[in-house]
Amino acid sequence: MAKLSSINKNERRKKLVKQYAGKYAKLKAIANDKSLDETERLIARLKMAEIPRNANPTRVRNRCELTGRPRGYYRKFRLARVMLRDLANKGLIPGVTKSSW
């Protein structure tokens, strides 16, 4: 089980990303638009720099829903490999079976 502080920190980041998503997307579109003047693009980049760092989507870490483990994460199930295997062996994940050939 991951430290509760790490899990909570990640949840705060998710909340900030959601809060600033619209503003961030608009500024990023302006900054990447080659047809605009260079000064407008620079101003957009400076405004992006004023947004809190934790509002950047790349700061959010994928973590297991059950344990908070950050490594060995399967996006499809939103679980770490350890919990995925445990739940699959118990038959608690629909459609997942142990392979045999």
N, CA, C and O atoms as a Tinker XYZ file with bonds, in Angstrom:
   404  protein
     1  N      0.846000   -1.183000    0.000000    73     2
     2  CA     0.000000    0.000000    0.000000    64     1     3
     3  C      0.887000    1.241000    0.000000    63     2     4     5
     4  O      1.834000    1.350000    0.780000    81     3
     5  N      0.563000    2.164000   -0.884000    73     3     6
     6  CA     1.337000    3.402000   -0.995000    64     5     7
     7  C      1.035000    4.312000    0.187000    63     6     8     9
     8  O      0.019000    4.162000    0.866000    81     7
     9  N      1.938000    5.259000    0.416000    73     7    10
    10  CA     1.719000    6.218000    1.493000    64     9    11
    11  C      0.461000    7.030000    1.197000    63    10    12    13
    12  O      0.224000    7.428000    0.057000    81    11
    13  N     -0.323000    7.267000    2.208000    73    11    14
    14  CA    -1.570000    8.006000    2.045000    64    13    15
    15  C     -1.308000    9.424000    1.559000    63    14    16    17
    16  O     -2.108000    9.985000    0.810000    81    15
    17  N     -0.187000   10.006000    1.986000    73    15    18
    18  CA     0.139000   11.366000    1.558000    64    17    19
    19  C      0.392000   11.420000    0.046000    63    18    20    21
    20  O      0.029000   12.399000   -0.605000    81    19
    21  N      1.006000   10.380000   -0.511000    73    19    22
    22  CA     1.268000   10.330000   -1.951000    64    21    23
    23  C     -0.035000   10.204000   -2.736000    63    22    24    25
    24  O     -0.214000   10.833000   -3.779000    81    23
    25  N     -0.925000    9.391000   -2.220000    73    23    26
    26  CA    -2.223000    9.209000   -2.871000    64    25    27
    27  C     -3.017000   10.511000   -2.836000    63    26    28    29
    28  O     -3.606000   10.912000   -3.840000    81    27
    29  N     -3.030000   11.166000   -1.686000    73    27    30
    30  CA    -3.763000   12.421000   -1.543000    64    29    31
    31  C     -3.172000   13.527000   -2.411000    63    30    32    33
    32  O     -3.904000   14.334000   -2.983000    81    31
    33  N     -1.845000   13.559000   -2.506000    73    31    34
    34  CA    -1.176000   14.563000   -3.345000    64    33    35
    35  C     -1.603000   14.387000   -4.798000    63    34    36    37
    36  O     -1.872000   15.362000   -5.500000    81    35
    37  N     -1.660000   13.138000   -5.237000    73    35    38
    38  CA    -2.063000   12.854000   -6.610000    64    37    39
    39  C     -3.525000   13.244000   -6.848000    63    38    40    41
    40  O     -3.872000   13.724000   -7.927000    81    39
    41  N     -4.370000   13.041000   -5.853000    73    39    42
    42  CA    -5.782000   13.419000   -5.979000    64    41    43
    43  C     -5.923000   14.938000   -6.084000    63    42    44    45
    44  O     -6.752000   15.435000   -6.846000    81    43
    45  N     -5.114000   15.673000   -5.322000    73    43    46
    46  CA    -5.141000   17.144000   -5.417000    64    45    47
    47  C     -4.704000   17.588000   -6.816000    63    46    48    49
    48  O     -5.262000   18.529000   -7.380000    81    47
    49  N     -3.712000   16.909000   -7.362000    73    47    50
    50  CA    -3.250000   17.237000   -8.712000    64    49    51
    51  C     -4.346000   16.994000   -9.741000    63    50    52    53
    52  O     -4.549000   17.815000  -10.636000    81    51
    53  N     -5.058000   15.867000   -9.620000    73    51    54
    54  CA    -6.151000   15.562000  -10.544000    64    53    55
    55  C     -7.217000   16.659000  -10.499000    63    54    56    57
    56  O     -7.759000   17.066000  -11.527000    81    55
    57  N     -7.499000   17.121000   -9.290000    73    55    58
    58  CA    -8.503000   18.173000   -9.103000    64    57    59
    59  C     -8.053000   19.474000   -9.775000    63    58    60    61
    60  O     -8.851000   20.138000  -10.437000    81    59
    61  N     -6.783000   19.836000   -9.606000    73    59    62
    62  CA    -6.249000   21.049000  -10.225000    64    61    63
    63  C     -6.238000   20.945000  -11.747000    63    62    64    65
    64  O     -6.552000   21.914000  -12.438000    81    63
    65  N     -5.882000   19.783000  -12.268000    73    63    66
    66  CA    -5.852000   19.588000  -13.716000    64    65    67
    67  C     -7.245000   19.800000  -14.285000    63    66    68    69
    68  O     -7.411000   20.455000  -15.314000    81    67
    69  N     -8.245000   19.243000  -13.610000    73    67    70
    70  CA    -9.629000   19.393000  -14.071000    64    69    71
    71  C    -10.058000   20.859000  -14.019000    63    70    72    73
    72  O    -10.750000   21.342000  -14.916000    81    71
    73  N     -9.646000   21.556000  -12.973000    73    71    74
    74  CA   -10.022000   22.959000  -12.778000    64    73    75
    75  C     -9.445000   23.858000  -13.878000    63    74    76    77
    76  O    -10.134000   24.749000  -14.374000    81    75
    77  N     -8.188000   23.627000  -14.258000    73    75    78
    78  CA    -7.501000   24.484000  -15.211000    64    77    79
    79  C     -7.496000   23.918000  -16.642000    63    78    80    81
    80  O     -6.840000   24.485000  -17.515000    81    79
    81  N     -8.200000   22.833000  -16.893000    73    79    82
    82  CA    -8.129000   22.158000  -18.190000    64    81    83
    83  C     -8.512000   23.067000  -19.353000    63    82    84    85
    84  O     -7.816000   23.098000  -20.368000    81    83
    85  N     -9.593000   23.794000  -19.220000    73    83    86
    86  CA   -10.041000   24.663000  -20.305000    64    85    87
    87  C     -9.051000   25.763000  -20.617000    63    86    88    89
    88  O     -8.698000   25.986000  -21.775000    81    87
    89  N     -8.604000   26.450000  -19.582000    73    87    90
    90  CA    -7.650000   27.542000  -19.749000    64    89    91
    91  C     -6.336000   27.028000  -20.340000    63    90    92    93
    92  O     -5.760000   27.652000  -21.231000    81    91
    93  N     -5.878000   25.903000  -19.842000    73    91    94
    94  CA    -4.624000   25.312000  -20.298000    64    93    95
    95  C     -4.720000   24.938000  -21.779000    63    94    96    97
    96  O     -3.788000   25.185000  -22.545000    81    95
    97  N     -5.848000   24.342000  -22.179000    73    95    98
    98  CA    -6.029000   23.918000  -23.567000    64    97    99
    99  C     -6.046000   25.120000  -24.518000    63    98   100   101
   100  O     -5.449000   25.071000  -25.593000    81    99
   101  N     -6.730000   26.194000  -24.122000    73    99   102
   102  CA    -6.792000   27.392000  -24.967000    64   101   103
   103  C     -5.403000   28.003000  -25.148000    63   102   104   105
   104  O     -5.003000   28.334000  -26.264000    81   103
   105  N     -4.680000   28.147000  -24.050000    73   103   106
   106  CA    -3.350000   28.740000  -24.123000    64   105   107
   107  C     -2.387000   27.867000  -24.934000    63   106   108   109
   108  O     -1.559000   28.381000  -25.687000    81   107
   109  N     -2.500000   26.559000  -24.777000    73   107   110
   110  CA    -1.626000   25.661000  -25.514000    64   109   111
   111  C     -1.915000   25.729000  -27.009000    63   110   112   113
   112  O     -0.997000   25.668000  -27.827000    81   111
   113  N     -3.202000   25.855000  -27.366000    73   111   114
   114  CA    -3.573000   25.966000  -28.777000    64   113   115
   115  C     -3.000000   27.251000  -29.384000    63   114   116   117
   116  O     -2.515000   27.247000  -30.515000    81   115
   117  N     -3.059000   28.335000  -28.634000    73   115   118
   118  CA    -2.502000   29.609000  -29.112000    64   117   119
   119  C     -0.985000   29.507000  -29.248000    63   118   120   121
   120  O     -0.414000   29.954000  -30.242000    81   119
   121  N     -0.337000   28.917000  -28.248000    73   119   122
   122  CA     1.127000   28.809000  -28.252000    64   121   123
   123  C      1.630000   27.933000  -29.397000    63   122   124   125
   124  O      2.733000   28.153000  -29.896000    81   123
   125  N      0.844000   26.947000  -29.820000    73   123   126
   126  CA     1.271000   26.026000  -30.879000    64   125   127
   127  C      0.800000   26.439000  -32.271000    63   126   128   129
   128  O      1.166000   25.800000  -33.257000    81   127
   129  N     -0.003000   27.493000  -32.366000    73   127   130
   130  CA    -0.540000   27.938000  -33.655000    64   129   131
   131  C      0.518000   28.719000  -34.427000    63   130   132   133
   132  O      0.856000   29.844000  -34.058000    81   131
   133  N      1.038000   28.128000  -35.496000    73   131   134
   134  CA     2.121000   28.730000  -36.281000    64   133   135
   135  C      1.656000   29.959000  -37.071000    63   134   136   137
   136  O      2.478000   30.791000  -37.456000    81   135
   137  N      0.344000   30.079000  -37.314000    73   135   138
   138  CA    -0.153000   31.190000  -38.128000    64   137   139
   139  C     -0.212000   32.507000  -37.347000    63   138   140   141
   140  O     -0.304000   33.579000  -37.946000    81   139
   141  N     -0.161000   32.429000  -36.022000    73   139   142
   142  CA    -0.209000   33.638000  -35.201000    64   141   143
   143  C      1.152000   34.319000  -35.126000    63   142   144   145
   144  O      2.187000   33.735000  -35.447000    81   143
   145  N      1.111000   35.566000  -34.694000    73   143   146
   146  CA     2.333000   36.351000  -34.530000    64   145   147
   147  C      3.167000   35.770000  -33.387000    63   146   148   149
   148  O      2.622000   35.210000  -32.436000    81   147
   149  N      4.471000   35.906000  -33.485000    73   147   150
   150  CA     5.390000   35.340000  -32.481000    64   149   151
   151  C      5.163000   35.938000  -31.089000    63   150   152   153
   152  O      5.295000   35.236000  -30.086000    81   151
   153  N      4.822000   37.228000  -31.021000    73   151   154
   154  CA     4.611000   37.863000  -29.709000    64   153   155
   155  C      3.360000   37.312000  -29.029000    63   154   156   157
   156  O      3.350000   37.123000  -27.812000    81   155
   157  N      2.299000   37.052000  -29.809000    73   155   158
   158  CA     1.075000   36.476000  -29.229000    64   157   159
   159  C      1.360000   35.088000  -28.666000    63   158   160   161
   160  O      0.880000   34.724000  -27.593000    81   159
   161  N      2.142000   34.332000  -29.404000    73   159   162
   162  CA     2.487000   32.988000  -28.946000    64   161   163
   163  C      3.333000   33.049000  -27.679000    63   162   164   165
   164  O      3.162000   32.235000  -26.771000    81   163
   165  N      4.240000   34.012000  -27.621000    73   163   166
   166  CA     5.087000   34.173000  -26.443000    64   165   167
   167  C      4.247000   34.561000  -25.226000    63   166   168   169
   168  O      4.460000   34.049000  -24.127000    81   167
   169  N      3.298000   35.462000  -25.431000    73   167   170
   170  CA     2.413000   35.881000  -24.341000    64   169   171
   171  C      1.618000   34.677000  -23.825000    63   170   172   173
   172  O      1.445000   34.522000  -22.616000    81   171
   173  N      1.138000   33.831000  -24.732000    73   171   174
   174  CA     0.396000   32.627000  -24.330000    64   173   175
   175  C      1.279000   31.703000  -23.494000    63   174   176   177
   176  O      0.826000   31.132000  -22.502000    81   175
   177  N      2.541000   31.560000  -23.899000    73   175   178
   178  CA     3.465000   30.708000  -23.129000    64   177   179
   179  C      3.730000   31.283000  -21.741000    63   178   180   181
   180  O      3.833000   30.539000  -20.765000    81   179
   181  N      3.840000   32.599000  -21.656000    73   179   182
   182  CA     4.057000   33.232000  -20.350000    64   181   183
   183  C      2.846000   33.057000  -19.444000    63   182   184   185
   184  O      2.990000   32.857000  -18.238000    81   183
   185  N      1.650000   33.132000  -20.027000    73   183   186
   186  CA     0.433000   32.906000  -19.230000    64   185   187
   187  C      0.346000   31.451000  -18.781000    63   186   188   189
   188  O     -0.131000   31.161000  -17.684000    81   187
   189  N      0.812000   30.529000  -19.642000    73   187   190
   190  CA     0.833000   29.120000  -19.261000    64   189   191
   191  C      1.771000   28.899000  -18.077000    63   190   192   193
   192  O      1.521000   28.050000  -17.221000    81   191
   193  N      2.851000   29.674000  -18.044000    73   191   194
   194  CA     3.817000   29.539000  -16.955000    64   193   195
   195  C      3.240000   30.040000  -15.630000    63   194   196   197
   196  O      3.709000   29.644000  -14.563000    81   195
   197  N      2.227000   30.907000  -15.690000    73   195   198
   198  CA     1.610000   31.426000  -14.464000    64   197   199
   199  C      0.636000   30.431000  -13.839000    63   198   200   201
   200  O      0.310000   30.535000  -12.656000    81   199
   201  N      0.174000   29.469000  -14.634000    73   199   202
   202  CA    -0.729000   28.440000  -14.110000    64   201   203
   203  C      0.077000   27.559000  -13.150000    63   202   204   205
   204  O      1.251000   27.293000  -13.409000    81   203
   205  N     -0.527000   27.103000  -12.050000    73   203   206
   206  CA     0.217000   26.259000  -11.101000    64   205   207
   207  C      0.814000   25.020000  -11.771000    63   206   208   209
   208  O      0.215000   24.438000  -12.675000    81   207
   209  N      1.988000   24.635000  -11.318000    73   207   210
   210  CA     2.672000   23.483000  -11.912000    64   209   211
   211  C      1.834000   22.215000  -11.823000    63   210   212   213
   212  O      1.801000   21.423000  -12.764000    81   211
   213  N      1.164000   22.023000  -10.708000    73   211   214
   214  CA     0.389000   20.802000  -10.529000    64   213   215
   215  C     -0.879000   20.776000  -11.368000    63   214   216   217
   216  O     -1.603000   19.781000  -11.353000    81   215
   217  N     -1.162000   21.849000  -12.100000    73   215   218
   218  CA    -2.304000   21.871000  -13.006000    64   217   219
   219  C     -1.935000   21.308000  -14.368000    63   218   220   221
   220  O     -2.794000   21.188000  -15.242000    81   219
   221  N     -0.668000   20.963000  -14.558000    73   219   222
   222  CA    -0.218000   20.373000  -15.807000    64   221   223
   223  C     -0.582000   18.885000  -15.804000    63   222   224   225
   224  O     -0.255000   18.180000  -14.849000    81   223
   225  N     -1.249000   18.395000  -16.850000    73   223   226
   226  CA    -1.685000   16.990000  -16.874000    64   225   227
   227  C     -0.555000   15.978000  -16.746000    63   226   228   229
   228  O     -0.794000   14.855000  -16.302000    81   227
   229  N      0.660000   16.338000  -17.120000    73   227   230
   230  CA     1.757000   15.373000  -17.033000    64   229   231
   231  C      2.211000   15.139000  -15.595000    63   230   232   233
   232  O      2.973000   14.207000  -15.334000    81   231
   233  N      1.757000   15.966000  -14.666000    73   231   234
   234  CA     2.151000   15.790000  -13.260000    64   233   235
   235  C      1.312000   14.728000  -12.553000    63   234   236   237
   236  O      1.669000   14.280000  -11.463000    81   235
   237  N      0.210000   14.328000  -13.160000    73   235   238
   238  CA    -0.659000   13.314000  -12.546000    64   237   239
   239  C     -0.067000   11.941000  -12.795000    63   238   240   241
   240  O      0.341000   11.622000  -13.912000    81   239
   241  N     -0.023000   11.139000  -11.758000    73   239   242
   242  CA     0.555000    9.801000  -11.837000    64   241   243
   243  C     -0.568000    8.770000  -11.822000    63   242   244   245
   244  O     -1.483000    8.853000  -11.002000    81   243
   245  N     -0.498000    7.798000  -12.731000    73   243   246
   246  CA    -1.486000    6.714000  -12.720000    64   245   247
   247  C     -1.198000    5.818000  -11.522000    63   246   248   249
   248  O     -0.080000    5.335000  -11.346000    81   247
   249  N     -2.225000    5.603000  -10.702000    73   247   250
   250  CA    -2.064000    4.777000   -9.513000    64   249   251
   251  C     -3.182000    3.746000   -9.427000    63   250   252   253
   252  O     -4.288000    3.972000   -9.917000    81   251
   253  N     -2.884000    2.626000   -8.807000    73   251   254
   254  CA    -3.861000    1.567000   -8.589000    64   253   255
   255  C     -5.010000    2.112000   -7.740000    63   254   256   257
   256  O     -4.787000    2.828000   -6.764000    81   255
   257  N     -6.238000    1.767000   -8.123000    73   255   258
   258  CA    -7.416000    2.234000   -7.391000    64   257   259
   259  C     -7.498000    1.630000   -5.989000    63   258   260   261
   260  O     -8.026000    2.255000   -5.070000    81   259
   261  N     -6.984000    0.436000   -5.832000    73   259   262
   262  CA    -7.112000   -0.247000   -4.542000    64   261   263
   263  C     -5.954000    0.025000   -3.597000    63   262   264   265
   264  O     -6.162000    0.268000   -2.408000    81   263
   265  N     -4.732000   -0.014000   -4.124000    73   263   266
   266  CA    -3.570000    0.095000   -3.252000    64   265   267
   267  C     -2.820000    1.409000   -3.378000    63   266   268   269
   268  O     -2.099000    1.799000   -2.459000    81   267
   269  N     -2.979000    2.099000   -4.503000    73   267   270
   270  CA    -2.240000    3.334000   -4.729000    64   269   271
   271  C     -0.855000    3.102000   -5.304000    63   270   272   273
   272  O     -0.064000    4.039000   -5.414000    81   271
   273  N     -0.553000    1.864000   -5.671000    73   271   274
   274  CA     0.766000    1.537000   -6.222000    64   273   275
   275  C      0.959000    2.248000   -7.564000    63   274   276   277
   276  O      0.101000    2.150000   -8.442000    81   275
   277  N      2.096000    2.975000   -7.735000    73   275   278
   278  CA     2.302000    3.735000   -8.965000    64   277   279
   279  C      2.946000    2.934000  -10.101000    63   278   280   281
   280  O      2.898000    3.363000  -11.254000    81   279
   281  N      3.535000    1.802000   -9.802000    73   279   282
   282  CA     4.232000    1.036000  -10.838000    64   281   283
   283  C      3.407000   -0.179000  -11.248000    63   282   284   285
   284  O      2.569000   -0.657000  -10.484000    81   283
   285  N      3.651000   -0.670000  -12.452000    73   283   286
   286  CA     2.954000   -1.862000  -12.934000    64   285   287
   287  C      1.467000   -1.627000  -13.057000    63   286   288   289
   288  O      0.665000   -2.468000  -12.650000    81   287
   289  N      1.090000   -0.484000  -13.617000    73   287   290
   290  CA    -0.310000   -0.058000  -13.690000    64   289   291
   291  C     -0.905000   -0.454000  -15.040000    63   290   292   293
   292  O     -0.306000   -0.192000  -16.083000    81   291
   293  N     -2.080000   -1.084000  -15.024000    73   291   294
   294  CA    -2.805000   -1.433000  -16.242000    64   293   295
   295  C     -3.955000   -0.453000  -16.411000    63   294   296   297
   296  O     -4.880000   -0.420000  -15.600000    81   295
   297  N     -3.890000    0.347000  -17.472000    73   295   298
   298  CA    -4.909000    1.377000  -17.693000    64   297   299
   299  C     -6.310000    0.801000  -17.863000    63   298   300   301
   300  O     -7.284000    1.353000  -17.350000    81   299
   301  N     -6.402000   -0.294000  -18.573000    73   299   302
   302  CA    -7.709000   -0.882000  -18.872000    64   301   303
   303  C     -8.472000   -1.233000  -17.601000    63   302   304   305
   304  O     -9.693000   -1.086000  -17.548000    81   303
   305  N     -7.765000   -1.692000  -16.587000    73   303   306
   306  CA    -8.398000   -2.118000  -15.343000    64   305   307
   307  C     -8.236000   -1.101000  -14.220000    63   306   308   309
   308  O     -8.915000   -1.189000  -13.198000    81   307
   309  N     -7.336000   -0.134000  -14.408000    73   307   310
   310  CA    -6.999000    0.872000  -13.396000    64   309   311
   311  C     -6.487000    0.210000  -12.108000    63   310   312   313
   312  O     -6.771000    0.660000  -10.998000    81   311
   313  N     -5.721000   -0.873000  -12.299000    73   311   314
   314  CA    -5.160000   -1.630000  -11.184000    64   313   315
   315  C     -3.679000   -1.893000  -11.428000    63   314   316   317
   316  O     -3.209000   -1.897000  -12.565000    81   315
   317  N     -2.960000   -2.112000  -10.337000    73   315   318
   318  CA    -1.564000   -2.523000  -10.435000    64   317   319
   319  C     -1.529000   -4.016000  -10.752000    63   318   320   321
   320  O     -2.502000   -4.734000  -10.518000    81   319
   321  N     -0.404000   -4.469000  -11.283000    73   319   322
   322  CA    -0.277000   -5.863000  -11.713000    64   321   323
   323  C     -0.545000   -6.856000  -10.590000    63   322   324   325
   324  O     -1.111000   -7.924000  -10.823000    81   323
   325  N     -0.137000   -6.505000   -9.370000    73   323   326
   326  CA    -0.297000   -7.405000   -8.231000    64   325   327
   327  C     -1.780000   -7.614000   -7.925000    63   326   328   329
   328  O     -2.231000   -8.746000   -7.743000    81   327
   329  N     -2.534000   -6.514000   -7.870000    73   327   330
   330  CA    -3.961000   -6.611000   -7.566000    64   329   331
   331  C     -4.729000   -7.216000   -8.744000    63   330   332   333
   332  O     -5.705000   -7.941000   -8.548000    81   331
   333  N     -4.286000   -6.917000   -9.960000    73   331   334
   334  CA    -4.936000   -7.497000  -11.131000    64   333   335
   335  C     -4.838000   -9.019000  -11.085000    63   334   336   337
   336  O     -5.823000   -9.721000  -11.314000    81   335
   337  N     -3.664000   -9.510000  -10.792000    73   335   338
   338  CA    -3.471000  -10.963000  -10.738000    64   337   339
   339  C     -4.294000  -11.585000   -9.609000    63   338   340   341
   340  O     -4.931000  -12.623000   -9.790000    81   339
   341  N     -4.270000  -10.941000   -8.455000    73   339   342
   342  CA    -5.003000  -11.456000   -7.301000    64   341   343
   343  C     -6.505000  -11.533000   -7.571000    63   342   344   345
   344  O     -7.137000  -12.556000   -7.310000    81   343
   345  N     -7.070000  -10.442000   -8.096000    73   343   346
   346  CA    -8.507000  -10.411000   -8.361000    64   345   347
   347  C     -8.882000  -11.345000   -9.511000    63   346   348   349
   348  O     -9.944000  -11.967000   -9.481000    81   347
   349  N     -8.020000  -11.450000  -10.522000    73   347   350
   350  CA    -8.302000  -12.337000  -11.658000    64   349   351
   351  C     -8.293000  -13.797000  -11.217000    63   350   352   353
   352  O     -9.128000  -14.584000  -11.662000    81   351
   353  N     -7.365000  -14.158000  -10.354000    73   351   354
   354  CA    -7.311000  -15.539000   -9.861000    64   353   355
   355  C     -8.534000  -15.895000   -9.024000    63   354   356   357
   356  O     -8.964000  -17.048000   -8.993000    81   355
   357  N     -9.082000  -14.905000   -8.353000    73   355   358
   358  CA   -10.297000  -15.129000   -7.554000    64   357   359
   359  C    -11.558000  -15.086000   -8.417000    63   358   360   361
   360  O    -12.650000  -15.408000   -7.950000    81   359
   361  N    -11.396000  -14.686000   -9.676000    73   359   362
   362  CA   -12.536000  -14.629000  -10.587000    64   361   363
   363  C    -13.399000  -13.400000  -10.400000    63   362   364   365
   364  O    -14.582000  -13.420000  -10.739000    81   363
   365  N    -12.832000  -12.328000   -9.866000    73   363   366
   366  CA   -13.607000  -11.117000   -9.586000    64   365   367
   367  C    -13.586000  -10.107000  -10.725000    63   366   368   369
   368  O    -14.279000   -9.092000  -10.661000    81   367
   369  N    -12.797000  -10.373000  -11.770000    73   367   370
   370  CA   -12.756000   -9.476000  -12.929000    64   369   371
   371  C    -13.430000  -10.195000  -14.096000    63   370   372   373
   372  O    -12.914000  -11.201000  -14.584000    81   371
   373  N    -14.574000   -9.690000  -14.544000    73   371   374
   374  CA   -15.295000  -10.373000  -15.627000    64   373   375
   375  C    -14.483000  -10.418000  -16.919000    63   374   376   377
   376  O    -13.855000   -9.432000  -17.305000    81   375
   377  N    -14.506000  -11.567000  -17.574000    73   375   378
   378  CA   -13.841000  -11.710000  -18.865000    64   377   379
   379  C    -12.370000  -12.019000  -18.795000    63   378   380   381
   380  O    -11.742000  -12.208000  -19.836000    81   379
   381  N    -11.793000  -12.078000  -17.620000    73   379   382
   382  CA   -10.359000  -12.365000  -17.486000    64   381   383
   383  C    -10.205000  -13.793000  -16.964000    63   382   384   385
   384  O    -10.745000  -14.154000  -15.919000    81   383
   385  N     -9.452000  -14.595000  -17.723000    73   383   386
   386  CA    -9.193000  -15.973000  -17.306000    64   385   387
   387  C     -7.708000  -16.231000  -17.350000    63   386   388   389
   388  O     -6.968000  -15.562000  -18.071000    81   387
   389  N     -7.281000  -17.192000  -16.585000    73   387   390
   390  CA    -5.879000  -17.583000  -16.591000    64   389   391
   391  C     -5.590000  -18.313000  -17.889000    63   390   392   393
   392  O     -6.355000  -19.185000  -18.301000    81   391
   393  N     -4.490000  -17.961000  -18.530000    73   391   394
   394  CA    -4.189000  -18.566000  -19.826000    64   393   395
   395  C     -3.672000  -19.992000  -19.653000    63   394   396   397
   396  O     -2.989000  -20.318000  -18.683000    81   395
   397  N     -4.023000  -20.827000  -20.627000    73   395   398
   398  CA    -3.478000  -22.185000  -20.658000    64   397   399
   399  C     -3.467000  -22.652000  -22.110000    63   398   400   401
   400  O     -4.411000  -22.406000  -22.862000    81   399
   401  N     -2.388000  -23.328000  -22.490000    73   399   402
   402  CA    -2.293000  -23.824000  -23.868000    64   401   403
   403  C     -1.511000  -25.091000  -23.943000    63   402   404
   404  O     -1.336000  -25.643000  -25.029000    81   403
